[in-house]
């Protein structure tokens, strides 16, 4: 059991490392598109996402992005990233004047991209699934509700092997996804929570020698 725990900690650490690479890449593309300005127009966010998000190669570890890579972006998911960046920006500006509502700062868009990652194209079924598992109907998934959702989801997944969802996994997912620091997951955070679990799941498979990617 001790060795399993150590192994899972290593997997979570690897997921954090990959997110840092994505953070740095987003910052780099932001600088290129903004031409050194502190703000980027929201109309440029789709181009930033196309250049930053991993190609659909079937490998979660592929975050070496070429500027010519092409992915299909759901407009609603793109808007969700923009809205999230605006919300984070308003929360963090601390009285600083930000012109209009169509520009976003680098740190805000970095955080928004980290939250949504590869799952940006899978926003269409979020509300229906979220409401099903929100048994208290309070707009949040508790740790237990999130654990139950992921466990039942794993039962339906056609992975090479059954994966265990641990309490430590839930702690890491909430730490990575809980942008409003409630200790729970709201409907806006549900997508990044799924993305965080999928990162862990795929690395658990890769660590055991099964690198097949299962796409939702």
C-alpha positions as CSV (number, residue, x, y, z in Angstrom):
1,X,0.0,0.0,0.0
2,X,2.9,2.4,0.8
3,X,4.4,1.8,-2.6
4,X,1.1,2.4,-4.3
5,X,0.7,5.7,-2.4
6,X,4.2,6.8,-3.4
7,X,3.4,5.8,-7.0
8,X,0.2,7.9,-7.0
9,X,2.0,10.9,-5.5
10,X,4.5,10.7,-8.4
11,X,1.7,10.6,-10.9
12,X,0.1,13.7,-9.4
13,X,3.4,15.5,-9.3
14,X,3.9,14.6,-13.0
15,X,0.5,16.1,-13.8
16,X,1.5,19.3,-12.0
17,X,4.7,19.4,-14.0
18,X,2.7,19.1,-17.3
19,X,0.4,22.0,-16.2
20,X,3.4,24.2,-15.5
21,X,4.6,23.5,-19.1
22,X,1.1,24.5,-20.4
23,X,1.2,27.6,-18.2
24,X,4.6,28.7,-19.6
25,X,3.5,28.0,-23.2
26,X,0.3,30.1,-22.7
27,X,2.4,32.9,-21.4
28,X,4.8,32.7,-24.3
29,X,1.9,32.8,-26.9
30,X,0.3,35.6,-24.9
31,X,3.5,37.7,-25.2
32,X,3.7,37.0,-29.0
33,X,0.0,38.0,-29.7
34,X,0.0,41.0,-27.4
35,X,3.3,42.2,-28.7
36,X,4.5,42.9,-25.2
37,X,1.4,44.6,-24.0
38,X,0.0,43.7,-20.6
39,X,-3.5,43.0,-22.0
40,X,-4.7,40.8,-24.9
41,X,-8.0,41.5,-26.7
42,X,-10.6,38.8,-26.1
43,X,-11.0,38.4,-29.9
44,X,-7.5,36.9,-30.0
45,X,-8.2,34.2,-27.4
46,X,-9.3,31.6,-30.0
47,X,-6.0,32.0,-31.8
48,X,-4.1,31.7,-28.5
49,X,-6.0,28.5,-27.7
50,X,-5.4,27.0,-31.1
51,X,-1.7,27.5,-30.6
52,X,-1.5,26.4,-27.0
53,X,-3.8,23.4,-26.6
54,X,-2.4,20.0,-27.4
55,X,-2.9,18.5,-30.8
56,X,-5.4,15.6,-31.0
57,X,-2.7,13.0,-31.3
58,X,-4.2,10.6,-28.7
59,X,-1.4,11.3,-26.3
60,X,-2.0,13.4,-23.2
61,X,1.7,14.0,-22.9
62,X,1.9,15.8,-26.2
63,X,2.0,19.4,-25.2
64,X,4.7,20.4,-27.7
65,X,2.6,22.6,-29.8
66,X,3.4,23.8,-33.3
67,X,1.9,27.1,-34.3
68,X,0.4,25.3,-37.3
69,X,-1.5,22.8,-35.3
70,X,-5.3,22.8,-35.9
71,X,-8.0,21.8,-33.4
72,X,-11.7,22.3,-33.4
73,X,-12.8,24.8,-30.8
74,X,-16.3,24.9,-29.4
75,X,-17.4,28.6,-29.4
76,X,-19.2,28.1,-26.1
77,X,-16.1,26.6,-24.5
78,X,-14.0,29.4,-25.8
79,X,-16.4,31.9,-24.3
80,X,-16.2,30.0,-21.0
81,X,-12.4,30.5,-21.0
82,X,-12.8,34.2,-21.8
83,X,-15.5,34.6,-19.0
84,X,-13.3,32.7,-16.5
85,X,-10.3,34.9,-17.4
86,X,-12.4,38.0,-16.9
87,X,-13.8,36.8,-13.6
88,X,-10.3,35.9,-12.3
89,X,-9.0,39.3,-13.5
90,X,-11.7,41.2,-11.7
91,X,-11.0,39.3,-8.6
92,X,-7.3,39.9,-8.7
93,X,-7.1,43.5,-10.0
94,X,-7.4,45.0,-6.5
95,X,-8.7,48.4,-7.6
96,X,-6.5,48.6,-10.7
97,X,-8.3,50.1,-13.7
98,X,-8.8,47.7,-16.6
99,X,-10.1,49.3,-19.8
100,X,-13.4,47.9,-21.0
101,X,-14.3,44.3,-20.7
102,X,-12.8,42.9,-23.9
103,X,-9.2,42.6,-22.7
104,X,-7.5,40.0,-20.4
105,X,-4.2,40.0,-18.6
106,X,-1.6,37.2,-19.0
107,X,-2.0,35.6,-15.6
108,X,-5.8,35.5,-15.9
109,X,-5.7,33.7,-19.3
110,X,-3.0,31.4,-18.1
111,X,-5.1,30.3,-15.1
112,X,-8.2,29.9,-17.4
113,X,-6.3,27.8,-19.9
114,X,-4.9,25.6,-17.1
115,X,-8.4,25.0,-15.7
116,X,-9.8,23.9,-19.1
117,X,-6.9,22.3,-20.9
118,X,-7.7,19.5,-23.3
119,X,-11.4,19.3,-22.2
120,X,-12.2,22.6,-23.9
121,X,-14.1,20.8,-26.6
122,X,-16.3,18.8,-24.2
123,X,-18.5,21.5,-22.6
124,X,-21.8,20.5,-24.2
125,X,-22.9,17.9,-21.6
126,X,-21.5,19.6,-18.4
127,X,-24.8,21.0,-17.0
128,X,-26.8,17.8,-17.4
129,X,-24.2,15.6,-15.7
130,X,-23.4,18.2,-13.0
131,X,-27.0,18.5,-12.0
132,X,-27.4,14.7,-11.8
133,X,-24.6,14.4,-9.2
134,X,-25.4,17.6,-7.3
135,X,-27.8,15.7,-5.0
136,X,-28.1,18.7,-2.6
137,X,-29.0,20.9,-5.5
138,X,-26.8,23.6,-4.0
139,X,-24.8,24.3,-7.1
140,X,-21.7,22.4,-5.8
141,X,-20.3,18.9,-5.8
142,X,-18.9,18.0,-2.4
143,X,-15.8,15.8,-2.1
144,X,-18.1,12.8,-1.7
145,X,-20.3,13.7,-4.7
146,X,-17.2,14.3,-6.8
147,X,-15.8,10.9,-5.7
148,X,-19.0,9.1,-6.5
149,X,-19.3,10.8,-9.9
150,X,-15.7,9.8,-10.9
151,X,-16.1,6.3,-9.6
152,X,-19.3,5.7,-11.5
153,X,-17.8,7.3,-14.6
154,X,-14.8,4.9,-14.4
155,X,-17.2,2.0,-14.3
156,X,-18.5,3.0,-17.7
157,X,-15.1,3.8,-19.3
158,X,-13.7,1.3,-21.7
159,X,-10.1,1.6,-20.4
160,X,-7.6,-1.2,-20.6
161,X,-7.9,-1.7,-16.8
162,X,-10.2,-0.5,-14.0
163,X,-8.8,2.6,-12.2
164,X,-9.2,3.4,-8.5
165,X,-10.2,7.0,-7.6
166,X,-8.6,7.8,-4.2
167,X,-9.3,10.4,-1.7
168,X,-5.8,11.8,-2.4
169,X,-6.8,12.1,-6.1
170,X,-9.9,14.1,-5.1
171,X,-7.8,16.4,-2.9
172,X,-5.5,17.1,-5.8
173,X,-8.3,17.6,-8.3
174,X,-10.0,20.1,-6.0
175,X,-6.7,21.9,-5.4
176,X,-6.2,22.2,-9.1
177,X,-9.8,23.1,-10.0
178,X,-11.4,25.0,-7.1
179,X,-10.9,28.6,-8.3
180,X,-13.2,30.1,-5.7
181,X,-11.6,28.2,-2.8
182,X,-14.9,26.7,-1.4
183,X,-13.4,23.2,-1.1
184,X,-16.1,22.0,-3.5
185,X,-16.6,22.1,-7.3
186,X,-19.2,24.3,-8.9
187,X,-20.6,24.0,-12.5
188,X,-17.9,26.3,-13.9
189,X,-15.2,24.2,-12.2
190,X,-16.6,20.9,-13.2
191,X,-14.9,20.8,-16.6
192,X,-11.4,21.5,-15.2
193,X,-12.1,18.9,-12.5
194,X,-12.8,16.3,-15.2
195,X,-9.7,17.4,-17.1
196,X,-7.6,17.0,-13.9
197,X,-8.9,13.5,-13.3
198,X,-8.3,12.5,-16.9
199,X,-4.7,13.7,-16.6
200,X,-4.2,11.4,-13.6
201,X,-6.1,8.5,-15.2
202,X,-4.0,8.6,-18.4
203,X,-0.8,8.8,-16.4
204,X,-1.8,5.9,-14.3
205,X,-2.4,3.9,-17.4
206,X,0.9,5.0,-18.9
207,X,2.7,4.2,-15.7
208,X,1.3,0.7,-15.9
209,X,2.3,0.4,-19.6
210,X,-1.1,1.1,-21.1
211,X,-0.8,4.4,-22.9
212,X,-4.1,4.1,-24.9
213,X,-6.0,7.4,-24.8
214,X,-9.7,7.1,-24.1
215,X,-11.6,10.1,-25.5
216,X,-14.9,11.2,-24.0
